Amino acid sequence: MKMFLFLMISVLAGTAFAAPRVNNGGGGWACRNKQSGEVLWVKAADLTKVEFYSPGKLTEKDGHVWALLAEQHNLIERALPRLAQILKSYPLNISQRLRSVPEALSYIPDAELRYKPPTTSCPGGVVSFVQLADANLDGEIIYSKRVWDLPVFSNYQKAAILLHEEIYYALRKVFGDGSSYRTRQIIGLMYSGLSDFELNRQVEEVLNDKARVQQGIFGFANGPALFNVQVTCTLNINDGEYTYSWTPDLEVPEFYMVIHGFKFFVDINPVDGSPKRLQIKEMSSKFSAISEITETVPTFNSLKRVQLLLRGESSKARLACESNSVLDNDPL
């Protein structure tokens, strides 16, 4: 049977207005109402595991951000002599190096996150990644005033972000860390309520690990989705049309269905939940078409459309998928 294949891919990606990207920075998670976009809470990413997956281990304290940061410095001096020496070798003088900007900060792909707050922590809303600070190699720290000034972003969480900047800056200078993975591990341990002896033992293990020198979004097979989107796919089989919408499960990034003798595959980008690969396969003839979309830099809550057409002599199938977020127009 003579067949021909027509394949068309169209990708539209819109980026959030953002401050210039610099070198590295602390990030976190924001819970936002789906309809209004109201921010319900902001959390430092480094504390995600201990706060949401180790119940009772983390209790937020009230106080001025600098006093809360000083408590962590005291803990380092008392229990973590090696880390204390590293920080003294490359002090950041963080209180004098802060600069605010009014815009949202662009995402920096050095996060290597393993944990994301569960959906139950944000009833009626969605949890998305937000860049909370950027730091350049000279130690200047830029933060977004629109996020930093939110009442739901506590001083306790801010102190963890500032500590992140101090430790990450020193690790970059001493060991050449290009990923914040080890910094996140250290801060998570510091906030876990461990004894001084156990804290020192575990932090020493982290410092003895090989530094990750390349920036990378993932360090794990099933990294969490940074941004929440809804995917809508429209299927046209001969003259019938079918529409499906779902919020992707990033631990099972491939979605497929079989309808009227055609099998449709949708592979999801685990960073932002958007469709990255489509396939249509005609079961009777095994005739198939595949779209491949290569993207190396994710964008905040971007709108992406992908279309794939499979056409044979007597049959035609089209799959068009679009991802978007209700918060697209107002990134933090």
ABEGO torsion letter per residue (X at the ends): XBBBBBBBBBBBBBBBBBBBBBABBBBBBBBBBAAAGBBABBBBAAAAAAAAABBGABBBBBEBAAAAAAAAAAAAAAABAAAAAAAAABBAGAAAABBBBABBBBBBBAAGBABBBBAAABBGBBBBBBBABBBBAAGBBBBBAAAAABAABBAAAAAAAAAAAAAAAAAAAAAGBABAAAAAAAAAAAAAGBBAAAAAAAAAAAAABBBBABBBABABABBBBABBBBBBBBBBBEABBBBBBBBBBAABABBBBBBGGBBBBBBBBAAAGBBABBBBBBAAAGBBBBBBBBBABBBBGBBBBBBBBBBBAABBBBBBBBBBBAAAABBX
